[in-house]
Amino acid sequence: MNLSEYEAKQEFSKHNISIPNGTLVTKSNQTAQALANLKPPYTVKAQVLVGGRGKAGGIISAKSKKEAEEATVKLLGARIRGLLVKQVLIEEKLPIRKELYLGITIDRFNRSYVALASATGGVEIEEIASKTPKAIIRTLIDSQSGLRYFHSIAIAKQLGYSGNQLVKLSTIIQKLYQVCIDNDAELVEINPLAETETGDFVALDARMVIDDNALFRHPEYAAKETEALSSQEVLALKNNLTYVKLEGDIGVVGNGAGLVMATLDLLNFFGGKPANFLDLGGGATIEAIAAALQIVFAEPDTKVILVNVLGGITHCDDVARGIVEAAKEAEVKKPLVVRLVGANQQEGQKILADAGISVLDSMEEAAKQAVEITRGAQP
Amino acid sequence: MGILINADTKAIVQGITGKQGSYHTKLMLDYGTKIVAGVVPGKGGTVANGVPVYDTVKETVEAYSPTASIIFVPAPFAQDTVLEAITNKIKTIVVVTEHMPIKDTINVMAYANQSKVTIIGPNTPGKITPGQCKLGIMPVNIFKPGSIGLVSRSGTLTYEIAAGLTAKGLGQSTCVGVGGDPIVGLNFIEALELFKEDTRTKAVVLIGEIGGNMEELTAEYIAKKHYPKPVVAYVAGRFAPLGKHMGHVGAIIMGKQGNAQSKIEAFTNAKVKVAEKPSDMPMFLVKALSP
C-alpha cells in the first residue's frame, strides 16, 4: 500500500530524518490556526497518491499567509488527476542550495534491497535514469550485514560531500534504510532531499510503499488499507480477490494472474476492451466466486462478462455454483461467456447447463465470442 | 531424467497436516512421488496420508536422508520453515506458500545462497516431471512425458500452455514454475542451465509476464551464451495498465521498466520467437524442432 506524503514524513520524523515544519489541514477553517505556528513563505501540497502531482497543479507556492489560505481553499475538494483532495499539507518553504535523490527499494534479480542515490534530485528517478544513467549510484545491500555506516559514507562521498556534511548525509541514508526495514517497505524515497543554505539535509518530499503481504506485522497500516478504496475494491479485498478497474466494456473473471493477463491480451488481440482485471487466486470458495461476479456485474459500462477458469485447486463445480448464484441475484442481467475446464469440469458444466448458461472449452473461442457480443452479436 | 528431482528423489512435506498440505500430499503420492515424511511441530509421532509425521526436519534427515522438501505453511510462518529446511541442508526446497513478505524472502534467499541449496518459489505451483514425479500442486492429466522443457512465472497459464502442447502431441521433460513473487529462488537463467544439461530436453518454453527484468536478462544470456537448444516464449500482460498490481505481486510495472514491449523486444533481439497467443505455442515449437 502507498502511504501519503504526510504519513511517510511522520515515519521519517520518528526516525529523526529532518522534515520541514508543517501542518496537515482537512477543512478550510483549520487553515488560519495551522498557519499561526508557521513562518512564510509556504508550500501548499495536496495529499493525493498520484505521480506528477506538481505538474497537475497539486503543489502551490505561497509567499504570505493570505496566499497560503487561498491555495488551501483551492486545493481542498479539488481533483488532481481525477483524485479527490481530502488533505492538504502546509509547510514552511526553506532556502535551499541543492536537491538530491535518495531511495531504498527491491532489486529483484539480485534478490536483495538496493540503495539508490543521485546528486540530481527533484525529478522522477526514471527520468534521471534514462537521461543520465551514470548519475545514479546503486549500492546492493547484503541481506546479512544490512546497509552499514561505511556503505552510507561511500554513497555520500560519491555524491560529492566531505567533512561534517559527509557524516550528516550518511546518517540520513542509514536512517532511511532503517525506515525501510522497520516498516516492511518495498520502496522508501526522499525526492528531493534538500541541502539547505545552512548545509543541513531536509526531506522535502517522501514516498513509502508498504509490502501488502507484511501488513499482518503492521496493524497501524492494515487498519487504513481500505480507506482509499471503492466499495467494489473493498468487496474484492474481503474475498481475497485481486481487482483492478480498467476502461473497457468486457468484464473479466479468471483464476491466476498470468491467465487473467493473457485473457486481457486476447481480448485486445481480437479488438475488444476489458473493463477490469479480476483474479480469483487459487482455491476460491463459492462465496468468493459469487462476490467476483457481483463486482463485475456492478460495473455500469460492462456489456458482457467473460469467465475464464482453468480448474486445479479451484474446482469447476464451485465456480459454476458461484456464477449461478451471482447471476440469479444480479439486478441487471448481462450476457455471460464461460470457459470452464479442469478439476470437476463435468459437474461444473452440468450445473451451468441446467441454469441455461452455455460453456466453451477454449479460451480463445470464449474471448472471440465476448468481443462479438460487444459488437452487437446475439449471445 | 528431468531437472532438479526425479523418480528416486526422497522428499518431505513441511506443513503436511494443513488443508492444502494434506490434499496435495495424497495427489503427489498417487503420482508416484516418494514422500518419505512430513513435518509439523507438535504433531510428531502421528501419521498423515500414511506418511509418518515428525516435529523437526532434523529427525527426518536422520531417518530418511531426504534431498527435497515442499512447503505448505501459511505466510507468517514461511520464513522459519524455509530456514529450517536450509539449515538441514535439504538440496531442493519448493515453497508453495503465497503472500510471503518480501523482507522474509530476501532473508531466506541469502541463507539459501550461502548454503548452496535451491529454492523454487515462493508462490510457485512447483515442478513436475511427467510420468515420473511431481513436487507441486498442478493437475497432472494435462501433462505427458516428452522432450519440451517449460519454465514459467505463472500457474494456471502454465497449465493452459502445457495442455495445448499435450493436445498437439508435444510432451514435456520437466515443467517448473519459478513463482509469481518479485523475488524468487530459481530463475529463468538457472532453469535454462539445467535444461541445457538434460539430454531429454530438446527445446524450452519460457512463460514470462510483466514486471521486473528477468525476461530481459534471460534474453541477454541466451544471445551471449549461444544457448544450444531452441527457446520460444510467451509474455503475459501486453495490455496491463501502468503502475497497477495485477494479482502476482510480481506483475507490477513501474513506468517503462519491465513492460511487455521491452521483454518482447529483448527476446526478439535474442532470436527467441515470442508467441502472440498461448495457442500459437505448439506451432512455434514444431517449427523450432524441425531440422
Interface residues (C-beta under 8 A of the other chain):
Chain A: G51 I106 R108 F109 R111 S112 Y113 E124 E126 S130 D142 S143 Q144 I181 D184 E186 D211 D212 N213 A214 F216 R217 T242 V244 L246 G254 N255 G256 A257 G258 L259 V260 M261 A262 L264 D265 L266 L267 N268 F269 P274 F277 D279 G281 G282 G283 L310 G311 G312 I313 G342 A343 S362 M363 E364
Chain B: Q20 A75 P76 E98 H99 M100 P101 I102 K103 T105 I106 N107 M109 A110 N113 Q114 P125 I137 M138 P139 S152 R153 S154 G155 T156 L157 T158 Y159 E160 A163 G180 P182 I183 N187 I207 E209 I210 G212 N213 M214 L217 Y234 A236 G237 R238 F239 A240 P241 G243 K244 H245 M246 G247 H248 V249 G250 A251 M254 G255 K256 Q257 E276 K277 P278 S279
